[in-house]
Amino acid sequence: MWIDTHCHLDAPEFERALPGVIQAATEKNVQAILLPAVKAGDCQHVREIAKHYSQLIPGLVYTLGIHPLYTNQAQEGDIAILEQEISQSLTDPRFVGIGEIGLDYFVEGLDPHKQEYFFNAQLDLAQQFQLPVVLHVRRSQDVILKALRRRKVPGGIAHAFNGSFQQAEQFIELGFKLGFGGAATYERALQIRRLLTDLPIDSIVTETDAPDIPPAWLREEGLAFNEPAFLPRIARTLASIRGVNEADFALAVWRNAMQVLPRWSALCADLSNPKLAS
């Protein structure tokens, strides 16, 4: 079985195509997907998607949070809304943490102070509820590490990681796994490929970030957008770069995700041992 630790199934690109997208993922033996919310107002929507498609994807889960790219339009009261949504979701076995949260110092036009306000407020919620977090880390690794050290947050995933090896080690020390996906399929992605090769295998998880971060072959093959059905092909490329057997890689990344997100592990406890599709 394959696992996609970061996939925006609620994105506009999937709105009309979602049943087919889910079915395609099922046919590729993607049995677990994490859907992170990006706005306080999206909480109910991601919850409903996870519930509605749970029969097809038994390991379909969600996290709740405010993405840094949406902080310019967020209101201070959204933190109170998010806190209430988190509290109400604690009895839902498909709710596994807080995210997608973080800092983005690459995209122009974002207020860094507003980003930091919402990021720190959400880390406080993670500490309050003792929930892992799914992090957006773009040109902000050191600032995020500093914020994490000020709190007792039970780890999580730093998705689409592209920092230095030293920064990667610091995230790992704080209880985080590092997400790798389509970006590593480009031959020019030398830094990401070095990380993928040099980091401990127990620090790595697989993701698509669909519909974003398309793999290298997407345009060449005339495909419209990235989707979770591409995860096995992406993961096989990662395993090849790493120089490991794909079955061993599939098992390792599954176990890594379950370790860092214990509520996800509890939900998937009755699934058989991860195996590749025939």
Number of C-alpha atoms within 10 A of each C-alpha: 20 29 29 31 29 26 22 23 25 19 14 11 17 18 11 9 10 18 12 11 16 19 16 16 23 19 12 19 21 27 21 24 26 25 28 32 28 24 22 22 17 16 22 13 12 23 21 12 17 22 17 12 16 16 10 17 20 20 24 27 27 30 26 32 30 28 24 28 22 14 24 13 9 19 12 12 9 16 18 14 14 22 19 11 17 24 11 11 19 15 9 13 14 24 25 28 28 27 28 27 31 28 26 21 17 11 10 8 9 18 14 14 10 17 24 19 12 24 25 19 15 24 25 17 20 23 17 13 17 16 23 25 30 29 26 23 24 19 15 15 23 14 13 20 15 10 13 19 10 11 14 15 21 19 23 26 29 27 25 25 24 23 17 14 16 9 15 20 15 15 23 21 11 16 16 27 29 28 26 28 28 27 20 26 22 15 10 10 12 11 14 23 20 15 21 23 17 11 16 11 16 17 22 25 29 29 28 32 27 27 19 15 17 23 22 15 13 14 12 7 8 8 11 11 15 21 26 29 22 22 27 25 14 25 27 18 18 23 19 14 15 19 11 14 11 18 16 14 24 22 17 17 26 24 19 21 26 18 16 20 23 16 21 24 19 13 18 18 12 9 12 8 11 19 13 16 12 5
